[in-house]
Amino acid sequence: MKKEVIFTDILNCPVRNVLDRIGDKWSLLILMVLNQNEVLRFNEIHQAIGDISQKMLSVSLKNLEADGLVNRKVYPQIPPKVEYKLTDLGKSLLPHVDALAGWSNQNMQTILANRASYQKS
């Protein structure tokens, strides 16, 4: 059976491009936290994740907003109020994230055992 080639230009591969953005340490966690809540403020996201610095959270949110996965709404008041929520595009990514999470949960013990075995050799 012939395997279908979806994209042959490795340097401009859409999968590579998307994984460069969401494959970092924090983006998927941010998307998952926003998925569990309709709307969250910056500090609520920060508290939900816990060990992310405020600077890294800010950078990650800006990147997700730039890609159209997260919407940022600023209310003109003092002190400033900013809310974040998933866009429809961000929501459309979540079933694929769930599939990856399921695969990870199913195979994590095997992966950890393989790593340990590899490190011994």
C-alpha positions in Angstrom: 0.0 0.0 0.0 1.4 3.4 -1.0 1.6 5.9 1.8 0.0 9.3 1.1 2.4 12.2 1.4 0.6 15.1 2.9 3.5 17.7 2.7 6.9 17.2 1.2 8.6 20.6 2.0 10.0 19.8 5.4 11.2 23.3 6.1 7.8 24.8 5.5 5.7 21.9 6.9 2.5 23.1 8.6 2.8 20.5 11.3 6.3 21.6 12.1 5.1 25.2 12.2 2.2 24.4 14.6 4.3 22.2 16.8 6.9 24.9 17.1 4.2 27.1 18.7 2.2 24.6 20.8 5.1 22.2 21.6 6.7 24.5 24.1 6.5 23.9 27.8 3.4 26.0 28.5 1.1 26.6 25.5 -0.8 23.3 25.8 -1.2 23.8 29.5 -2.6 27.3 28.9 -5.0 26.0 26.3 -6.2 23.2 28.6 -6.8 25.6 31.5 -8.7 27.9 29.2 -10.8 25.0 28.0 -11.8 24.2 31.5 -13.1 27.7 32.0 -15.1 30.0 29.7 -13.1 33.1 30.5 -10.1 33.7 32.8 -8.0 36.6 33.9 -4.2 36.6 33.8 -3.8 35.8 37.5 -6.4 33.1 37.3 -4.4 31.4 34.6 -1.2 31.9 36.5 -2.7 30.3 39.6 -4.1 27.4 37.7 -0.8 26.5 36.2 1.3 27.3 39.3 4.9 27.1 38.3 5.0 29.4 35.3 6.6 32.8 35.7 4.4 35.8 34.9 6.8 36.8 32.1 6.6 33.4 30.4 2.8 33.3 30.8 2.6 36.8 29.2 4.8 35.7 26.3 2.9 32.4 25.8 -0.5 34.2 25.8 0.8 36.7 23.3 2.0 33.9 21.0 -1.3 32.0 21.3 -3.2 35.3 20.6 -1.0 36.0 17.5 -1.9 32.6 16.1 -5.6 33.2 16.8 -5.9 30.4 19.3 -6.7 32.8 22.3 -8.7 36.0 22.4 -7.6 38.8 24.7 -10.2 41.3 25.8 -9.2 44.5 27.5 -11.7 46.5 29.5 -11.0 50.2 29.7 -11.0 50.6 33.5 -8.7 51.2 36.4 -7.1 49.0 37.4 -7.0 47.4 34.0 -9.1 44.2 33.5 -8.0 41.7 30.8 -9.7 38.5 30.1 -8.6 35.5 28.0 -10.7 32.8 26.3 -10.3 30.3 23.6 -11.2 31.2 20.0 -13.1 28.8 17.8 -9.8 27.9 16.2 -8.3 27.2 19.6 -11.3 25.0 20.5 -10.9 23.1 17.2 -7.4 22.1 18.3 -8.5 20.6 21.6 -9.8 17.2 20.3 -6.3 16.7 18.8 -4.7 17.7 22.1 -7.0 15.3 23.9 -6.0 12.5 21.5 -2.3 13.2 22.2 -3.0 13.3 26.0 -4.7 10.0 25.8 -1.9 8.4 23.8 0.6 9.9 26.4 -1.3 8.5 29.3 -1.6 5.1 27.7 2.1 4.9 26.8 3.9 6.9 29.5 5.1 3.9 31.6 6.5 2.2 28.5 8.3 5.4 27.5 9.7 5.9 31.0 10.9 2.3 31.0 12.5 2.7 27.6 14.3 5.9 28.8 15.6 4.1 31.9 16.8 1.2 29.8 18.5 3.5 27.3 20.3 5.5 30.0 21.7 2.2 31.5 23.3 1.2 28.2 
